[in-house]
């Protein structure tokens, strides 16, 4: 994961600013015109054959004084040139451009010394000359030689500036103010040559140190800018410590240099500080200005490098933060991946209530185990957000990591929630299946406990029906769903094994419900036949009471008012009675047969399957068999309503038993029940019987009769 430092303050900018500092130092110290410093010619300066006292003429021209020096003519040319070059480079460019004024003091010397001085000045003076003052020798003979020599050798000197010969310092005061001349020339300007050399040496040393420091900072800044960020935490910490140590060292040097500059400046300003009435001489003022300008450059150097370092240090800290973030990210991601892998192994939904509860406990342990990695991941994501908000240089690297951590956490949490939902549904499913099984067992026990002989009386039938209705009412208590709703509710979690178990249990519930339904039908038939009043009909017409039917029979749904009675005009009365008795016997036989089947159960489903199999018929034939049986029962029930309720309403001797509001209202009470009976008895039953051998015609049979059925109803 290599990253290169991209400083906000580019290395080029740091180099430019430090180069500007170096240039300004050179300009302040006039290094572009004077490569020399005081320490290089310290011995020549101490000989004091030429001084720059700091005095100026009225026009600002600097004054260079050549004091009396016995061995002037013996000074080597190189030494003279170096001193002249150094002295002429000290004043500012503006002052030097005006031109220098030279004062040659030879009052105690000879003409030969004056001649040597002028010759050297003419040949080797590096500055712009404005004027030369010569204090002639005090000796009359030497003064005369001087006057003659000046006139004779003027052209030889090749001086383009005026040379003024003065007899005394008082004459010099007429050209230059006394305040700009040293005490040796009768002036009031304080000048101590040794102090001037010390100050110049100190100022120049400070300037050179400042320049060298700026150059060193340039090199160090370029090195830092090209540093490649390491790929490990320890290596990054080592690099940060190494760079910090180097920075601290340079910072200490800058602080020390600043203290030295401040001390030097205070030393130069000391006379004025001690005695407020005293003033600094021009040299001291020049040094003060120079030091102040150098200190400004030092401050600029500190600011430039401090800004660069602060940004570089920030980059290193961000690099270390990134390394810690990446290290923690790898650890947390590994923990989350292991957690997700372990979570992925929890695929089972359980095969029983106990199994599901055990899975829930194990899943709870996994959730508790994942709390610590999740908290670390979320905390690390927050750390990444803080790094992004702090404008980290690796934002494009950190942001995807934070998104990945949050995605992994969400995956674990969502999968946990999903698994809890699935296991919760599985637990509910198995509990419902257990309830269904318990309900079926209770139903089978109830049916088996109902004795057939007790159902031969009306009271026994009512008791059995009440028991059945009460038990069927517990369906709501057990919250048993219908198969379609059950599959819709648990479709997503049904595995092959669980689905097989559910089908088996639901089939068992359907079988039990079917048995209860048939038991109810049988018991209701018994109840209806036992409660219906049947009066014996005389076997011969002459013994029967005479009656006249006022109307043809009409449908009715009310309670039977009287049993159907037949006269001699109805030859089938005896046959109908026999048929009714036969139906009663058949119903009793069905109830008894059902009891025998139920009591013969040896296991959980053996009796149910035996009863539901209808002689082990195929499923489609079994359905058609059930439809035919149901249709026959339906037709018999309608026929019993017509014969037992509708027809007796036309009997004359029963008119007094019929309420006035019901008389002549058979059509309103029973509607088209006769047409329904005729349709089912003569048409639909025949069609169903045809489907017994060809089950594929069943759907066509229903579709063909659906419109007619809707019209009849």
Secondary structure, 3 states (H helix, E strand, C coil): CCCECCCCCCHHHHHHHHHHHHHHHHHHCCCCCCCCCHHHHHHHHHHCCCECCCCECCCCCEEEEECCCCCHHHCCHHHHHHHHHHHHHHCCHHHHHHCEEEEEECCCCCHHHHHHHHHHHHHHCCCCEEEEEEECCCCHHHHHHHHHHHHHHHHHHCCCCEEEEECCHHHHHCCCCHHHCEHHHCCCECCCHHHHHHHHHHHHHHHHHHHHHHHHHHHHHHHHHCCECCCCHHHHHHHHHHHHHHHHHHHHHHHHHHHHHHHHHHHHCHHHHHCCCCCCCHHHHHHHHHHHHHHHHHHHHHHHHHHHHHHHHHHHHHHHHHHHHHHHHHHHHHHHHHHHHHHHCCCCCCCCHHHHHHHHHHHHHHHHHHHHHHHHHHHHHHHHHHHHHCCCCCHHHHHHHHHHHHHHHHHHHHHHHHHHHHHHHHHHHHHHHHHHHHHHHHHHHHHHHCCCHHHHCHHHHHHHHHHHHHHHHHHHHHCCCCHHHHHHHHHHHCCHHHHHHHHHHHHHHHHHHHHHHHHHHHHHHHHHHHHCCCCCCCCCHHHCCCCCECCCCCCCCCCCCCCCCCCCCCCCHHHHHHHHHHHHHHHHHHHHHHHHHHHCCCCCCHHHHHHHCCCCCCHHHHHHHHHHHHHHHHHHHHHHHHHHHHHHHHEHHHHHHCCCCCCCCHHHHHCCHHHHHHHHHHHHHHHHHHHCCCHHHHHHHHHHHHHHHHHHC
